[in-house]
Amino acid sequence: NNGGIGTQFTALAKLYAKNGHFVTVVFTEGERSQNKPFSHWEQYYRDEHNIKLVGLYRPNQNYIGRHLLESHEVYKYLKTHEHVFDIAHFHDYRGAAYYSLLAKTQGLFLRNLLIVIQTHGNNKWAKVVGNSEVLGDVGELEMDFMERRAVKLADFVVSPSRYLLEWMRRESWSENTNGEAVVHPNLMPEESRRKSSSRNSDGRNEYSDEQEVVDEEHEEMRKKAAVDELVFFWSPRDA
């Protein structure tokens, strides 16, 4: 019903780059890598997929919640690159888009940047539904507020399932101020799409329907902006 932030954003970034767009992926955990140096992955995505990978600066300030620091550093990055990108594509987790959307809605910066929030499972959903836990400290309440505000203020909201949107409504999340959220399944990685297509006994390409949905969303965004430069922001759940 939800989830797979890294898988989904990687697949989507590759698809946009393959279709000729200039794509930057910003990793909000900085230049942290579980295997091989971060520089290896920078070169890999640049050479193999024409994607620019950026490790976001992480200030060493332990007295401020990580979610607040990340969201503010994201805002500073976008402010510095205000005239570079046409679209910024965020997930909902930890409210990374919060400060950027505040600046945009208050008319301070980022006026011409189209900001998309893609719901994958906010922090409260992950804690309560996924792990049968509760929000246990002030930081998690802050995060919950930031996630809710980001979904409300975004230019577009996309969800992989209607279930997740209905759960958010039951939890009294405010509706997006710019229109109804779009529902479509997460995009499968290209490798999985190829395997799925090769297994079809009737010769039908299972990828075609998903591609059509993604193209429809892409075309809807084109009505509001000339989509040439996209930036994706990714925060891992296990950080």
C-alpha positions as CSV (number, residue, x, y, z in Angstrom):
1,N,0.0,0.0,0.0
2,N,2.9,2.4,0.5
3,G,6.6,2.6,1.1
4,G,9.8,1.9,-0.9
5,I,11.0,5.6,-0.9
6,G,14.4,4.8,-2.2
7,T,13.2,2.3,-4.8
8,Q,10.4,4.6,-6.1
9,F,12.5,7.7,-6.3
10,T,15.3,6.0,-8.0
11,A,13.0,4.5,-10.6
12,L,11.3,7.8,-11.2
13,A,14.5,9.7,-11.4
14,K,15.9,7.2,-14.0
15,L,12.7,7.5,-16.0
16,Y,12.8,11.3,-16.2
17,A,16.5,11.3,-17.0
18,K,15.9,8.6,-19.7
19,N,13.2,10.9,-21.2
20,G,15.7,13.7,-21.6
21,H,15.2,15.8,-18.4
22,F,18.1,17.1,-16.3
23,V,17.7,15.3,-12.9
24,T,19.4,15.9,-9.6
25,V,18.9,13.6,-6.6
26,V,19.7,15.2,-3.3
27,F,20.4,12.7,-0.4
28,T,19.5,14.5,2.8
29,E,21.8,12.2,4.9
30,G,24.8,13.8,3.4
31,E,27.6,11.8,1.8
32,R,26.8,8.7,3.7
33,S,27.0,5.3,2.0
34,Q,26.4,1.8,3.3
35,N,28.8,0.4,0.7
36,K,31.5,2.0,-1.4
37,P,32.4,5.6,-1.1
38,F,29.7,8.2,-1.9
39,S,31.9,9.4,-4.8
40,H,31.5,6.0,-6.4
41,W,27.7,6.5,-6.6
42,E,28.1,10.0,-7.8
43,Q,30.1,8.8,-10.8
44,Y,27.9,5.8,-11.3
45,Y,24.6,7.7,-11.6
46,R,26.3,10.4,-13.7
47,D,27.9,8.0,-16.1
48,E,25.2,5.3,-16.3
49,H,22.0,7.3,-15.9
50,N,22.9,11.0,-16.5
51,I,21.7,11.8,-13.0
52,K,23.5,14.2,-10.7
53,L,23.7,12.9,-7.1
54,V,24.3,15.4,-4.3
55,G,25.0,14.7,-0.6
56,L,23.3,17.5,1.2
57,Y,25.4,19.4,3.8
58,R,24.7,18.2,7.3
59,P,25.5,20.7,10.1
60,N,26.8,19.2,13.3
61,Q,24.2,20.7,15.7
62,N,22.8,18.0,18.0
63,Y,20.6,20.4,19.9
64,I,18.3,20.8,17.0
65,G,16.2,17.9,15.7
66,R,17.5,16.2,12.6
67,H,14.2,16.7,10.8
68,L,14.4,20.5,11.4
69,L,18.0,20.6,10.2
70,E,17.4,18.6,7.1
71,S,14.3,20.6,6.1
72,H,16.2,23.9,6.6
73,E,19.2,22.7,4.6
74,V,16.9,21.6,1.8
75,Y,15.4,25.1,1.8
76,K,18.9,26.7,1.7
77,Y,19.9,24.4,-1.2
78,L,16.8,25.2,-3.2
79,K,17.2,28.9,-2.5
80,T,20.7,28.8,-3.8
81,H,19.5,27.0,-6.9
82,E,16.3,28.8,-7.2
83,H,16.6,29.5,-11.0
84,V,18.0,26.0,-11.8
85,F,15.1,23.7,-11.2
86,D,11.5,23.6,-12.6
87,I,10.2,20.9,-10.2
88,A,11.2,19.7,-6.8
89,H,9.9,16.2,-6.0
90,F,9.7,15.3,-2.3
91,H,8.4,12.4,-0.3
92,D,6.3,13.1,2.8
93,Y,8.5,11.4,5.4
94,R,10.1,13.7,8.0
95,G,8.7,16.9,6.4
96,A,11.8,17.7,4.2
97,A,9.8,20.1,2.1
98,Y,8.4,22.1,5.0
99,Y,10.6,25.2,5.1
100,S,10.7,25.4,1.3
101,L,6.9,25.4,1.1
102,L,6.7,28.1,3.8
103,A,9.1,30.3,1.8
104,K,7.1,29.7,-1.4
105,T,3.6,30.3,0.1
106,Q,4.8,33.4,1.9
107,G,6.2,34.8,-1.4
108,L,9.8,35.0,-0.1
109,F,11.5,32.6,-2.6
110,L,10.9,29.7,-4.9
111,R,7.8,31.4,-6.5
112,N,8.3,29.6,-9.9
113,L,9.3,26.2,-8.5
114,L,6.7,23.5,-8.7
115,I,6.8,21.4,-5.5
116,V,5.4,17.9,-5.5
117,I,4.8,15.8,-2.4
118,Q,4.6,12.0,-2.9
119,T,3.1,10.2,0.0
120,H,4.9,7.0,1.0
121,G,4.0,6.7,4.7
122,N,4.5,9.6,7.1
123,N,6.2,9.1,10.4
124,K,3.0,8.6,12.4
125,W,1.7,6.0,9.9
126,A,5.0,4.2,10.1
127,K,5.0,4.3,13.9
128,V,1.4,3.5,14.7
129,V,0.3,1.3,11.8
130,G,3.6,-0.2,10.8
131,N,5.2,-0.8,14.2
132,S,2.3,-0.5,16.7
133,E,4.1,2.3,18.5
134,V,3.1,5.8,19.5
135,L,4.7,9.2,18.9
136,G,7.0,9.3,21.9
137,D,8.6,12.7,22.0
138,V,8.4,16.4,21.0
139,G,10.5,15.8,18.0
140,E,8.0,13.4,16.5
141,L,5.2,15.8,17.2
142,E,7.2,18.5,15.3
143,M,7.7,16.0,12.5
144,D,4.0,15.2,12.3
145,F,3.2,18.9,12.1
146,M,5.8,19.5,9.3
147,E,4.5,16.5,7.3
148,R,0.9,17.7,7.5
149,R,1.7,21.2,6.5
150,A,3.8,20.1,3.6
151,V,1.0,18.0,2.2
152,K,-1.4,20.9,2.6
153,L,0.8,23.5,0.9
154,A,2.3,21.5,-2.0
155,D,1.5,22.3,-5.6
156,F,0.7,18.6,-6.3
157,V,0.2,15.6,-4.0
158,V,0.6,12.1,-5.3
159,S,-0.2,8.9,-3.4
160,P,0.5,5.3,-4.3
161,S,-2.9,4.2,-2.9
162,R,-6.2,5.6,-2.0
163,Y,-5.9,3.7,1.3
164,L,-3.1,6.0,2.5
165,L,-5.1,9.2,1.6
166,E,-8.1,7.8,3.5
167,W,-6.0,7.0,6.5
168,M,-4.7,10.6,6.5
169,R,-8.3,12.0,6.3
170,R,-9.2,9.8,9.3
171,E,-6.3,11.3,11.1
172,S,-7.6,14.8,10.3
173,W,-4.9,15.9,7.8
174,S,-5.9,19.0,6.0
175,E,-6.7,18.7,2.3
176,N,-4.2,20.1,-0.2
177,T,-5.0,23.7,-0.9
178,N,-4.2,23.3,-4.7
179,G,-6.6,20.5,-5.5
180,E,-7.3,16.8,-5.0
181,A,-4.4,14.4,-4.6
182,V,-3.6,12.1,-7.6
183,V,-3.6,8.4,-6.9
184,H,-1.4,6.0,-8.9
185,P,0.8,3.0,-8.0
186,N,4.5,3.4,-7.4
187,L,6.6,3.0,-10.5
188,M,8.4,-0.4,-10.8
189,P,12.2,-0.3,-11.2
190,E,13.2,-0.7,-14.9
191,E,14.8,-4.1,-14.1
192,S,11.6,-5.4,-12.7
193,R,9.6,-4.1,-15.6
194,R,11.8,-5.9,-18.1
195,K,11.5,-9.2,-16.2
196,S,7.7,-8.7,-15.9
197,S,7.4,-8.1,-19.6
198,S,9.5,-11.1,-20.6
199,R,7.3,-13.4,-18.5
200,N,4.1,-12.5,-20.3
201,S,2.7,-15.5,-22.2
202,D,0.3,-13.4,-24.2
203,G,2.9,-10.9,-25.3
204,R,1.3,-8.0,-23.5
205,N,3.7,-5.4,-22.0
206,E,2.6,-5.0,-18.4
207,Y,4.7,-1.8,-18.1
208,S,2.5,0.1,-20.6
209,D,-0.3,0.9,-18.2
210,E,2.1,2.2,-15.5
211,Q,3.9,4.2,-18.1
212,E,0.7,5.8,-19.2
213,V,-0.2,6.8,-15.7
214,V,3.2,8.4,-15.1
215,D,3.0,10.2,-18.5
216,E,-0.4,11.6,-17.5
217,E,1.0,13.0,-14.3
218,H,4.0,14.4,-16.1
219,E,1.8,16.0,-18.7
220,E,-0.4,17.6,-16.0
221,M,2.7,19.1,-14.4
222,R,3.8,20.4,-17.8
223,K,0.7,22.6,-17.9
224,K,2.1,24.5,-15.0
225,A,5.8,24.5,-15.8
226,A,8.3,23.8,-18.6
227,V,9.8,20.7,-17.1
228,D,13.5,20.6,-17.9
229,E,15.2,20.4,-14.5
230,L,14.0,18.2,-11.7
231,V,15.3,17.7,-8.2
232,F,14.4,14.7,-6.0
233,F,14.9,14.7,-2.2
234,W,15.4,11.4,-0.5
235,S,15.7,10.7,3.3
236,P,16.1,7.0,4.2
237,R,13.9,5.5,6.8
238,D,16.7,3.6,8.5
239,A,19.0,6.5,9.0
